[in-house]
Amino acid sequence: RTALNDMPELTPDPFLVENALADSDEAQRIHEILHTLNEPYKEVFTLRVFCELSFGQIGKLFGKTDNWACVT
């Protein structure tokens, strides 16, 4: 068992903190844009990016081809 005093002190890397904030701002902007999209574009994007479905899986959900999902 390690004593708390023996633990190395963690200092935040300013570069990593800056990147995390930039990513957070970027994610917020993506969500704002996504909110304005019409269907089926919004759902296809969500399924692809957030649910990590393949174009084939998305096409099948919509009763379309994987090419349709890719283009959409």
N, C-alpha and C positions, 0 to 999 in steps of 0.2 A: 504494500500500500504506500502511495506517495503522499508525503505531507504537502499541504497547500503551499507552504513557503518554498518548497522545492520545485514548484511548477514554474516553467519559464514565463516571463512577462510577455504578453502579446501586445505589440504596438501596431495599430492599423497602418497599412501601407497607403499613403495619400493617393498613389496612382490607382490602386484597387478601389478605394472609396470613391474617387472621381468617376471611374468606370461604372461602378454600381449605380451612382446617381444618374449618369448619362443613360445607362440601360433602363433605369426606372422612368426617366423622362420619355425615353423612346417608347417604352411599353405603354405609357399613358397615352401618347400620341397615336399609337397603333390602335388602342382600344377606342379612342375618339373617332378615328377614321372608320373602324369596323362598325361602330354604332350607326354610322350614316349609310352604310351599304344596303342595297336592296337584296332581297332573296332572289335567286339561290346563292348569290355570291357570298353573302355573309355566312351562311351555313357551310358552304363548301370550304371557305377559308378556315372557319372554326374547326371543322372536322379534320382538315389537313394539318393545321398548325398546332392546335391545342390537344386534339385527340390522337394526333399522329397516325391517322388512317391513310392507307395507300389510295391512289387515284382509282384503282380497281374497286376497292371497298366502297369508296364514296359513290362511284358510278352505279354500283349495284344497289346502294341505298335509294338512289333516285330513279332506278330503273333505266339508267343510261349507260353509256360506255365509259371506260376509263379515260379515253381521249376527251370526251365531253367534260369530265371532272377536271382534267388537266387544263383544258382551255378556259373553263369557267373560273 
